[in-house]
Structures are given as structure tokens and as C-alpha cells.
Amino acid sequence: MDENKLRKHLLKNNKTERIIFAATPEMKSALETLAEERCVSVSALLTDLAVAELIANHELIPDWGEARE
């Protein structure tokens, strides 16, 4: 599947689900620093990292099929 199509498929809909996880103060600070360096929010940074990982491992998710237009 084309990487751009998969990225659009993952990001095009309303984001209604939340993922909450625990982080150490050091991890939170490091993510805030990285996000600031990239001029994005921490939420946007985490979303970008997650999408990159999903794209890198797309063959492990069998029900994606072709990205819907």
C-alpha cells in the first residue's frame, strides 16, 4: 500500500479516541523539548511517531486492506 494513502487513511477522520499512558517526568520533559524543537504540540509529535511506526509495520495489521478514499 502506498505510504501516503495509508497516512491519509489513518489521519483523515475525526479523532474521537484517546490513548492515555504514564510517563516519567524525564520522558515528559524530553517529549516537550522535542516537540518544541519541531514546532508542534506534544500530541502532534506522539501522533506522528505512532503513524510512522504503524506505516513501518503495516503488514502486521491484516484488516487495513487498501486505504479507503
N, C-alpha and C positions, 0 to 999 in steps of 0.2 A: 504494500500500500504506500502511496506517495506520502512523504513526511508532512508536507503542507496540508494535505487533505486530512490526515489524522489529527494534526494540531488544531485545525479548524473544527473538526468534529468534536474534539474534547472541550473546546473553549466557546463554541458558538451559542450554547443555550444558557438560560438563566442559571446562575449558581445558587441553588437553594439548599444544598447540603453543606454541612460544616464538619470539619475534622479537627478535633482538639487533641493535642498531645502535650506531655510535660517536657520541659527543657530546664537545664541548669541555668543559673544566672549567666554563666560564661557563654553558653551556647546562644542564649537570647541576645546578649551583647554583641557577639560575633555576627549573628544574623542581622542585627540592626546596623552594624558597621558596614557589612557587605551591601545591604540594601541601600544605605546612604551613598556609598560609592557608585552604585549603579543608577542612582536617582529614581528608585522605585520604592514602593512600600514593602514591608516585610511580607505581607500577604501575597503581593505580586511576585516577589522573589521565590517564596515557597511554591506557588503555583507553577512558575517557570521551571523550577527544579523537578517538581513532580511530573510535569508533562514531558520534560526531557528524558526522565527515567522510563516513563511509560512508552515513549516512542522507541527508545533503545531496546525495550523488551516486548515489543508489540506482539511477537509470535507466541508469547505466553498467555495472551488473553484471547481465547478462542471465539468468543461471541461478538467481537467487534465487527468482523466482516469488512465490507467496504464502507468507507465513510459516507454517510448519507448527505446528499446535497440539500 
